[in-house]
Amino acid sequence: MGATPAMPPIPGLAEADYLTSETLWDLTELPDDLVILGGGSIGSELGQAFARLGAKVTIVEGAPRIMPREDEDAGALVAAALEADGVTLMTGQNVSAVEGRELVLEGGARVPFGTLLVAVGRSPRTTGFGLDKLGVEIVKGGFFDVDEHLRSKSNPKVWAAGDLSGYPQFTHTASSHGSLAASNAILGLPRKVDTSAIPRVTFTHPEVAAVGVATNPAPDGIQISTVQHSHTDRATAEGQPDGFARLAMDSSGKIVGATIVGPRAGESLGEITLAVAKGLKTRDLAG
């Protein structure tokens, strides 16, 4: 089953000649004018990649900023990098319709496109499998209604994992869920889903890697500590000072989240993810 690229209910979009993150790879020539609907991780990654290949790229995002689910400062750094690569960012712009080869924005403005890429997330693929005949309840968004053990609440003989479960749609989640659901189903184990330490990485340049609670804005009662890469010798020596490492800690000093922006951020996040998963404190990490 898995998931499929989500299609927003925009009039005219279904009839448009659009690409998704799955069909984009069928291109045999570089698009002259690529417009990307969606400025999340997928839209930002692909937008920067095609801009660096030489395409004219425009990203249209309904939220006030790109990568709206990530740390605000991280999003700002990626936005600056995209613009430096020649990408045009149109944030806070909702699309009301697609007419011909133009996006019609809510304010009436039009954005012409040569090639349109829809990158607004992914939807679970749960229709057409006869799940209703099995008594499996599908909830809002098309997800399985599962408990904390990934077992269907409506049919205890059915289990779901990854993108179908309603939990964060990350590769690491699917990998962890697959093991958990299979062992629970086959061995009868009572293992529960733990979402406190699910890592995620956006492979732009600079990379953005995050885990645990939000770091900006942070939840109430969370302490934040930030080191700007411009203050570190290695980043300065390598000529890549744009970035930061930001830790989120609870009142006892335990690390509960982090955001890292910069080269090899994804690799650096592993250490922090372990700290979050094991309830380590900053002194443990420093040691």
C-alpha positions as CSV (number, residue, x, y, z in Angstrom):
1,M,0.0,0.0,0.0
2,G,2.3,2.8,1.3
3,A,1.5,6.3,0.2
4,T,1.1,8.3,-2.9
5,P,1.8,12.0,-3.7
6,A,-1.1,14.1,-2.3
7,M,-3.3,16.1,-4.7
8,P,-4.9,19.2,-3.2
9,P,-8.6,19.8,-4.3
10,I,-7.7,22.7,-6.6
11,P,-10.1,23.2,-9.5
12,G,-8.4,22.3,-12.8
13,L,-5.4,20.6,-11.2
14,A,-6.6,17.1,-12.1
15,E,-6.8,18.1,-15.7
16,A,-3.4,19.7,-15.8
17,D,-0.3,18.1,-17.1
18,Y,1.6,17.9,-13.8
19,L,4.5,15.9,-12.3
20,T,4.9,14.5,-8.8
21,S,7.9,13.3,-6.8
22,E,7.3,9.9,-8.4
23,T,6.9,10.8,-12.1
24,L,9.5,13.6,-12.1
25,W,12.2,11.0,-12.8
26,D,10.7,10.2,-16.2
27,L,12.0,13.6,-17.5
28,T,14.5,13.3,-20.3
29,E,15.2,17.0,-20.7
30,L,15.7,19.8,-18.2
31,P,12.6,21.9,-17.9
32,D,13.0,25.6,-19.0
33,D,10.4,26.9,-16.5
34,L,9.6,24.7,-13.5
35,V,6.9,25.8,-11.0
36,I,6.7,23.8,-7.8
37,L,3.4,23.8,-5.9
38,G,4.5,23.3,-2.3
39,G,7.6,24.6,-0.3
40,G,8.1,21.8,2.2
41,S,11.0,19.4,2.3
42,I,10.3,17.8,-1.1
43,G,9.6,21.0,-2.9
44,S,12.7,22.7,-1.5
45,E,15.0,19.7,-2.2
46,L,13.9,19.3,-5.8
47,G,13.6,23.1,-6.4
48,Q,17.2,23.6,-5.4
49,A,18.4,20.6,-7.4
50,F,16.8,21.8,-10.6
51,A,17.9,25.4,-10.1
52,R,21.5,24.1,-9.8
53,L,21.0,22.1,-13.0
54,G,20.1,25.4,-14.8
55,A,16.3,25.4,-14.7
56,K,14.3,28.5,-13.9
57,V,12.4,27.5,-10.7
58,T,9.5,29.1,-8.8
59,I,8.2,27.7,-5.6
60,V,4.6,28.6,-4.6
61,E,3.8,27.9,-0.9
62,G,0.6,28.7,0.9
63,A,2.2,29.1,4.3
64,P,4.0,32.3,5.3
65,R,7.4,30.6,4.8
66,I,9.0,27.6,3.2
67,M,9.5,24.5,5.2
68,P,6.8,25.6,7.7
69,R,7.2,22.5,9.9
70,E,10.8,23.1,10.6
71,D,12.6,25.6,12.9
72,E,12.0,29.1,11.7
73,D,15.7,30.0,11.5
74,A,16.4,26.8,9.6
75,G,13.7,27.7,7.1
76,A,15.1,31.2,6.7
77,L,18.6,29.8,6.0
78,V,17.2,27.4,3.4
79,A,15.2,30.2,1.8
80,A,18.3,32.4,1.5
81,A,20.2,29.5,-0.1
82,L,17.4,28.8,-2.6
83,E,17.2,32.5,-3.6
84,A,21.0,32.5,-4.0
85,D,20.6,29.6,-6.4
86,G,18.1,31.6,-8.4
87,V,14.9,30.1,-7.1
88,T,11.9,32.5,-6.9
89,L,9.9,32.0,-3.7
90,M,6.3,33.0,-3.5
91,T,5.2,32.3,0.1
92,G,1.8,33.1,1.6
93,Q,0.2,32.4,-1.8
94,N,-2.7,30.0,-2.0
95,V,-3.7,28.6,-5.4
96,S,-7.4,28.9,-6.2
97,A,-7.4,27.2,-9.6
98,V,-5.3,25.9,-12.5
99,E,-6.3,27.3,-15.9
100,G,-4.4,26.0,-18.9
101,R,-0.7,26.4,-18.1
102,E,-1.2,29.0,-15.3
103,L,-1.7,28.8,-11.5
104,V,-4.4,31.3,-10.4
105,L,-3.6,32.7,-7.0
106,E,-6.4,33.7,-4.5
107,G,-5.6,37.4,-5.0
108,G,-6.1,37.0,-8.8
109,A,-2.5,36.9,-9.8
110,R,-1.4,34.3,-12.3
111,V,1.8,32.2,-12.4
112,P,2.5,30.7,-15.8
113,F,4.4,27.4,-15.9
114,G,6.2,25.3,-18.5
115,T,6.4,22.3,-16.2
116,L,4.3,21.9,-13.0
117,L,5.5,19.8,-10.1
118,V,3.0,19.1,-7.3
119,A,4.8,18.6,-4.0
120,V,2.4,19.1,-1.1
121,G,3.0,15.9,0.8
122,R,1.8,12.3,0.6
123,S,-1.5,10.6,1.2
124,P,-1.9,7.0,2.4
125,R,-2.9,4.5,-0.3
126,T,-5.8,2.7,1.4
127,T,-8.6,2.6,-1.1
128,G,-9.3,-0.2,-3.5
129,F,-8.0,-3.0,-1.3
130,G,-11.3,-4.2,0.1
131,L,-10.5,-3.0,3.6
132,D,-14.2,-2.2,4.3
133,K,-14.9,-5.9,3.8
134,L,-12.4,-6.7,6.5
135,G,-14.1,-4.2,8.9
136,V,-11.0,-2.0,8.9
137,E,-11.9,1.5,9.8
138,I,-10.2,4.3,7.9
139,V,-10.2,7.7,9.6
140,K,-9.8,11.3,8.4
141,G,-6.9,11.6,6.0
142,G,-7.2,8.0,4.8
143,F,-5.2,6.5,7.6
144,F,-5.7,3.2,9.5
145,D,-7.2,3.8,12.9
146,V,-4.5,2.0,15.0
147,D,-3.6,1.8,18.7
148,E,-0.2,2.5,20.2
149,H,0.9,-1.1,19.2
150,L,0.0,-0.4,15.5
151,R,-3.0,-2.7,15.7
152,S,-6.2,-1.8,13.9
153,K,-8.8,-0.8,16.5
154,S,-11.6,-2.1,14.4
155,N,-10.1,-5.5,13.3
156,P,-7.4,-6.8,15.8
157,K,-6.1,-9.2,13.1
158,V,-4.9,-6.3,11.0
159,W,-1.8,-4.2,11.7
160,A,-0.5,-1.1,9.9
161,A,2.9,0.6,9.7
162,G,4.6,3.6,8.2
163,D,2.7,6.0,6.1
164,L,-0.6,4.2,6.7
165,S,-0.5,4.6,10.4
166,G,-1.1,8.3,10.8
167,Y,2.3,8.8,12.5
168,P,4.9,11.1,11.0
169,Q,5.6,10.1,7.4
170,F,9.4,9.6,7.5
171,T,11.5,6.8,6.1
172,H,12.8,6.1,9.6
173,T,9.3,5.8,10.9
174,A,8.4,3.2,8.3
175,S,11.5,1.2,9.1
176,S,10.9,1.2,12.8
177,H,7.1,0.6,12.4
178,G,7.7,-2.4,10.1
179,S,9.8,-4.2,12.7
180,L,7.5,-3.2,15.6
181,A,4.2,-4.2,13.8
182,A,5.7,-7.5,12.6
183,S,7.1,-8.6,15.9
184,N,3.9,-7.6,17.8
185,A,1.7,-9.4,15.3
186,I,3.8,-12.6,15.0
187,L,5.3,-12.9,18.5
188,G,2.5,-11.3,20.4
189,L,4.8,-8.6,21.9
190,P,3.3,-5.5,23.5
191,R,5.8,-3.0,22.1
192,K,4.5,0.5,21.7
193,V,5.2,3.3,19.2
194,D,7.6,5.9,20.5
195,T,7.6,9.2,18.5
196,S,9.9,11.1,20.8
197,A,13.1,10.4,18.8
198,I,12.2,10.1,15.1
199,P,14.9,11.8,13.1
200,R,14.3,13.6,9.8
201,V,16.5,15.3,7.3
202,T,15.9,17.7,4.4
203,F,18.6,17.2,1.9
204,T,19.0,20.8,0.7
205,H,22.2,22.7,0.9
206,P,22.6,23.5,3.8
207,E,21.0,20.3,5.2
208,V,18.4,20.6,7.9
209,A,18.2,17.8,10.4
210,A,15.9,17.6,13.4
211,V,14.6,15.3,16.1
212,G,12.2,15.5,19.0
213,V,10.3,18.6,20.1
214,A,10.3,21.8,18.1
215,T,13.2,24.2,18.7
216,N,11.8,27.5,17.3
217,P,9.2,28.2,18.4
218,A,9.8,25.9,21.3
219,P,7.1,24.5,23.6
220,D,6.5,26.1,27.0
221,G,9.0,25.0,29.7
222,I,11.7,24.0,27.2
223,Q,15.2,25.5,27.4
224,I,17.0,26.3,24.1
225,S,20.8,26.4,23.6
226,T,22.1,27.5,20.2
227,V,25.7,27.5,18.8
228,Q,26.1,29.4,15.5
229,H,28.4,27.7,13.1
230,S,30.0,31.1,12.4
231,H,31.4,30.8,16.0
232,T,33.2,27.4,15.3
233,D,36.7,27.2,13.9
234,R,36.0,24.3,11.5
235,A,33.0,26.0,9.8
236,T,35.0,29.1,9.4
237,A,38.0,27.3,8.0
238,E,35.8,25.4,5.5
239,G,34.1,28.6,4.5
240,Q,30.6,27.3,5.4
241,P,29.6,29.4,8.4
242,D,25.9,29.5,7.6
243,G,24.2,27.2,10.0
244,F,23.7,26.3,13.7
245,A,23.2,23.5,16.2
246,R,20.3,24.0,18.5
247,L,19.4,21.8,21.5
248,A,16.1,21.7,23.3
249,M,16.2,20.6,27.0
250,D,13.6,20.0,29.7
251,S,13.7,21.4,33.2
252,S,16.0,18.6,34.3
253,G,18.5,19.2,31.5
254,K,17.6,16.1,29.5
255,I,17.8,16.6,25.7
256,V,14.4,16.3,24.2
257,G,14.9,17.8,20.7
258,A,17.4,19.4,18.3
259,T,17.8,21.1,15.0
260,I,21.1,21.2,13.1
261,V,21.6,23.2,9.9
262,G,24.8,22.8,7.9
263,P,27.1,20.4,6.2
264,R,26.5,16.7,7.2
265,A,23.7,17.7,9.5
266,G,22.0,14.3,8.9
267,E,25.1,12.5,10.1
268,S,25.5,14.8,13.1
269,L,21.9,14.2,14.2
270,G,22.6,10.5,15.0
271,E,24.3,11.4,18.2
272,I,21.5,13.7,19.3
273,T,18.9,11.2,18.4
274,L,20.6,8.7,20.7
275,A,20.6,11.2,23.5
276,V,16.9,11.9,23.1
277,A,16.0,8.2,22.9
278,K,18.0,7.4,26.0
279,G,17.1,10.4,28.1
280,L,20.7,11.8,28.2
281,K,21.5,15.2,29.6
282,T,23.8,17.8,28.1
283,R,26.6,16.8,30.4
284,D,26.4,13.3,29.1
285,L,26.8,14.6,25.5
286,A,29.6,16.9,26.5
287,G,31.4,14.1,28.2
